[in-house]
Amino acid sequence: MRIPEATRLTGIGRSKLYELIASGDIETAKIGTCTLITVASLRQLIDRARR
């Protein structure tokens, strides 16, 4: 999913989302100029936060 959609669905701010991407906590896929966040990595992030 695109970054704006990920921020909307998770409630995580854009800056924090980019921090999580830079730290490797969230995986991305680059297709051309489009950066996509994998849904699986968002689910894993939320699962880790629940523990």
Secondary structure, DSSP 8 states (H G I E B T S, - for coil): -BHHHHHHHH---HHHHHHHHHHTSS-EEEETTEEEE-HHHHHHHHHHHH-
